[in-house]
Amino acid sequence: MNLKNLQVLRIKKGISYQEMSEKLYVSFQYYWMIENGKRGLSYEMAINIAAILGTTPDEIFLSNNLTIG
């Protein structure tokens, strides 16, 4: 899971941790733990995060460095 993309997209959209947590109806701490890899997230949460950021879960959470080999 590539959480750096999540942080970059959130910052590009000008959304703070607090605003993101409010939009997701979770606590600030809960969202902070997701973004910092301290807590896993459900598929439903990934979809909700992507919707807020105007993208897809794959664009946020899949690594762009995948290789076949």
C-alpha atoms as a printed R data frame, in Angstrom:
   type eleno elety resid chain resno       x       y       z
1  ATOM     1    CA   MET     A     1   0.000   0.000   0.000
2  ATOM     2    CA   ASN     A     2   1.390   3.366  -0.982
3  ATOM     3    CA   LEU     A     3   0.342   5.847   1.707
4  ATOM     4    CA   LYS     A     4   2.631   8.615   0.439
5  ATOM     5    CA   ASN     A     5   0.207   9.140  -2.465
6  ATOM     6    CA   LEU     A     6  -2.596   9.645   0.048
7  ATOM     7    CA   GLN     A     7  -0.734  12.404   1.842
8  ATOM     8    CA   VAL     A     8   0.351  14.102  -1.387
9  ATOM     9    CA   LEU     A     9  -3.172  14.109  -2.835
10 ATOM    10    CA   ARG     A    10  -4.699  15.380   0.412
11 ATOM    11    CA   ILE     A    11  -2.210  18.246   0.582
12 ATOM    12    CA   LYS     A    12  -2.686  19.093  -3.133
13 ATOM    13    CA   LYS     A    13  -6.419  19.385  -2.508
14 ATOM    14    CA   GLY     A    14  -5.752  21.680   0.463
15 ATOM    15    CA   ILE     A    15  -7.471  19.341   2.917
16 ATOM    16    CA   SER     A    16  -6.163  19.104   6.480
17 ATOM    17    CA   TYR     A    17  -6.159  15.977   8.642
18 ATOM    18    CA   GLN     A    18  -9.052  17.485  10.590
19 ATOM    19    CA   GLU     A    19 -11.125  18.252   7.489
20 ATOM    20    CA   MET     A    20 -10.496  14.772   6.124
21 ATOM    21    CA   SER     A    21 -11.538  13.130   9.367
22 ATOM    22    CA   GLU     A    22 -14.727  15.204   9.475
23 ATOM    23    CA   LYS     A    23 -15.624  14.276   5.892
24 ATOM    24    CA   LEU     A    24 -15.091  10.593   6.737
25 ATOM    25    CA   TYR     A    25 -16.989  10.822  10.051
26 ATOM    26    CA   VAL     A    26 -14.007   9.473  12.014
27 ATOM    27    CA   SER     A    27 -11.791  11.011  14.672
28 ATOM    28    CA   PHE     A    28  -8.702  13.026  13.797
29 ATOM    29    CA   GLN     A    29  -6.562  10.351  15.465
30 ATOM    30    CA   TYR     A    30  -8.182   7.536  13.489
31 ATOM    31    CA   TYR     A    31  -7.536   9.259  10.155
32 ATOM    32    CA   TRP     A    32  -3.988  10.234  11.180
33 ATOM    33    CA   MET     A    33  -3.265   6.571  11.972
34 ATOM    34    CA   ILE     A    34  -4.545   5.472   8.543
35 ATOM    35    CA   GLU     A    35  -2.421   7.999   6.679
36 ATOM    36    CA   ASN     A    36   0.658   7.190   8.744
37 ATOM    37    CA   GLY     A    37   0.368   3.414   8.397
38 ATOM    38    CA   LYS     A    38  -0.529   2.794  12.033
39 ATOM    39    CA   ARG     A    39  -3.978   1.419  11.200
40 ATOM    40    CA   GLY     A    40  -5.332  -0.554   8.276
41 ATOM    41    CA   LEU     A    41  -8.364   0.544   6.353
42 ATOM    42    CA   SER     A    42 -11.370  -1.219   4.909
43 ATOM    43    CA   TYR     A    43 -12.217  -1.237   1.238
44 ATOM    44    CA   GLU     A    44 -15.219   0.948   2.038
45 ATOM    45    CA   MET     A    45 -12.965   3.509   3.752
46 ATOM    46    CA   ALA     A    46 -10.598   3.455   0.757
47 ATOM    47    CA   ILE     A    47 -13.540   4.190  -1.555
48 ATOM    48    CA   ASN     A    48 -14.713   7.051   0.667
49 ATOM    49    CA   ILE     A    49 -11.222   8.563   0.829
50 ATOM    50    CA   ALA     A    50 -10.863   8.318  -2.955
51 ATOM    51    CA   ALA     A    51 -14.245   9.977  -3.491
52 ATOM    52    CA   ILE     A    52 -13.250  12.916  -1.291
53 ATOM    53    CA   LEU     A    53  -9.995  13.287  -3.203
54 ATOM    54    CA   GLY     A    54 -11.677  12.914  -6.602
55 ATOM    55    CA   THR     A    55  -9.854   9.779  -7.692
56 ATOM    56    CA   THR     A    56  -9.947   5.978  -7.366
57 ATOM    57    CA   PRO     A    57  -8.599   3.741  -4.596
58 ATOM    58    CA   ASP     A    58  -6.149   2.211  -7.090
59 ATOM    59    CA   GLU     A    59  -4.689   5.619  -7.933
60 ATOM    60    CA   ILE     A    60  -4.068   6.329  -4.263
61 ATOM    61    CA   PHE     A    61  -3.085   3.036  -2.724
62 ATOM    62    CA   LEU     A    62  -1.390   0.949  -5.417
63 ATOM    63    CA   SER     A    63   2.313   1.465  -5.845
64 ATOM    64    CA   ASN     A    64   3.391   2.907  -9.163
65 ATOM    65    CA   ASN     A    65   6.535   0.794  -8.961
66 ATOM    66    CA   LEU     A    66   4.923  -2.599  -9.593
67 ATOM    67    CA   THR     A    67   6.978  -4.844 -11.836
68 ATOM    68    CA   ILE     A    68   6.486  -8.307 -13.275
69 ATOM    69    CA   GLY     A    69   9.473 -10.478 -13.012
